Amino acid sequence: MQIAKVKLPEKNPPSTPGELMVAEFTNPRQLDEAQNSSSSSAQSFPVFYEVINNAVTLIDSKRDIREMRVSSYELNKEFPKLADYVFRAHCQSKTYSFSVQGKFSPLQELTDSPESLPNVAFNRVCGDHGGYMKSSLSKGRK
C-alpha cells in the first residue's frame, strides 16, 4: 500500500461532515472485487475514504466493539463513488474488519504502519476524540 498526498480534482467532493481519512493508489477493480465493479480503466487513480456523518456506533460495550461507515471515491475528473464500507473495530483485542456494506469480512490484526488505512480508521473509531466524533449506541445490543 502506497500512501500519498493527493490534490483534489476540479470537481468538489461531497459536502458531508466527514473528512478525508487517507488516500492511496489502488486499482479500482481490486478495491471493489466484492461488488464486482465494472470499472474498465486500466489506469490506477488515487482513492480516498471519507467517514459518513462523522459517526461511530458502539456495537458491544462489554467487548468494546465499534463501527463506522466509510465511503470511497476515485480521484479523477468524474469523482465517482466506488462503494460504501463498514469498518468494525474490536478495540480491546486491536483487531478489525473492513468490508463492503452488507458483506462479511474476517477479523485482521493491525499492522505496524501507523499511517495505513486500518490503523488510521482504528484510531478514529477507538481513540478518544472528544466531541469530534459523534457516538451512538446500536439499538437492540448491549
CORMOCOR-V903075 format. One record per residue. N is the residue number from 1. RES is the residue in three letters. OMEGA is omega in whole degrees, -180 to 180 (none if undefined). D_LAST is the distance of its C-alpha to the last C-alpha in Angstrom with 2 decimals. Layout:
BEGIN
n=[N:N]
res=[RES:RES]
omega=[OMEGA:OMEGA]
d_last=[D_LAST:D_LAST]
END
This chain:
BEGIN
n=[1:2:3:4:5:6:7:8:9:10:11:12:13:14:15:16:17:18:19:20:21:22:23:24:25:26:27:28:29:30:31:32:33:34:35:36:37:38:39:40:41:42:43:44:45:46:47:48:49:50:51:52:53:54:55:56:57:58:59:60:61:62:63:64:65:66:67:68:69:70:71:72:73:74:75:76:77:78:79:80:81:82:83:84:85:86:87:88:89:90:91:92:93:94:95:96:97:98:99:100:101:102:103:104:105:106:107:108:109:110:111:112:113:114:115:116:117:118:119:120:121:122:123:124:125:126:127:128:129:130:131:132:133:134:135:136:137:138:139:140:141:142]
res=[MET:GLN:ILE:ALA:LYS:VAL:LYS:LEU:PRO:GLU:LYS:ASN:PRO:PRO:SER:THR:PRO:GLY:GLU:LEU:MET:VAL:ALA:GLU:PHE:THR:ASN:PRO:ARG:GLN:LEU:ASP:GLU:ALA:GLN:ASN:SER:SER:SER:SER:SER:ALA:GLN:SER:PHE:PRO:VAL:PHE:TYR:GLU:VAL:ILE:ASN:ASN:ALA:VAL:THR:LEU:ILE:ASP:SER:LYS:ARG:ASP:ILE:ARG:GLU:MET:ARG:VAL:SER:SER:TYR:GLU:LEU:ASN:LYS:GLU:PHE:PRO:LYS:LEU:ALA:ASP:TYR:VAL:PHE:ARG:ALA:HIS:CYS:GLN:SER:LYS:THR:TYR:SER:PHE:SER:VAL:GLN:GLY:LYS:PHE:SER:PRO:LEU:GLN:GLU:LEU:THR:ASP:SER:PRO:GLU:SER:LEU:PRO:ASN:VAL:ALA:PHE:ASN:ARG:VAL:CYS:GLY:ASP:HIS:GLY:GLY:TYR:MET:LYS:SER:SER:LEU:SER:LYS:GLY:ARG:LYS]
omega=[-179:179:-179:171:-178:175:-180:178:-178:178:-175:177:179:-177:176:-177:-180:180:175:-179:-177:177:179:177:-176:173:-177:179:177:-177:-174:179:-178:179:-177:-179:-179:-180:-179:-178:177:-179:177:176:174:178:174:-176:-177:178:-179:179:178:-173:175:180:176:-176:-178:-176:-180:-179:179:177:-178:176:174:177:-175:173:177:-179:176:-178:171:-174:-179:180:-176:174:-179:-177:170:-178:171:175:180:-178:171:-169:-178:-177:180:175:-177:167:-180:-174:174:-178:-180:179:179:175:-180:178:177:176:179:177:179:-177:-178:-179:179:-179:180:-179:178:180:179:178:-180:-177:-173:-179:178:-178:179:-179:-177:179:176:179:175:177:176:-179:177:179:-180:none]
d_last=[36.00:38.28:36.85:39.20:39.65:40.46:42.22:40.61:42.78:44.81:42.37:39.56:35.93:33.51:32.96:29.18:27.46:26.41:28.77:30.63:28.66:31.27:34.26:35.58:38.38:37.02:38.79:36.97:37.55:35.67:32.77:32.25:33.24:30.12:31.19:34.85:35.95:39.51:40.56:44.17:44.76:45.84:45.48:42.36:40.99:38.54:34.99:32.58:28.84:27.31:23.73:23.06:22.56:21.94:18.17:15.25:11.77:8.77:7.28:5.53:6.03:7.47:9.77:10.23:10.47:11.79:14.19:17.11:19.71:23.28:26.66:29.78:33.33:36.70:39.04:42.21:44.27:42.22:38.85:37.09:33.35:32.59:28.99:25.40:23.07:19.44:19.05:15.92:15.96:14.69:15.67:16.19:18.32:19.98:19.79:19.32:20.04:22.05:22.85:24.37:21.95:21.45:22.68:21.23:22.29:22.10:20.72:23.48:24.27:25.33:29.09:31.34:32.23:30.44:31.69:30.42:28.06:25.15:25.65:26.01:22.90:20.90:22.29:21.41:17.70:17.25:20.14:20.36:22.16:21.84:22.09:23.39:20.23:18.16:14.44:11.91:8.24:7.86:8.23:6.94:3.78:0.00]
END
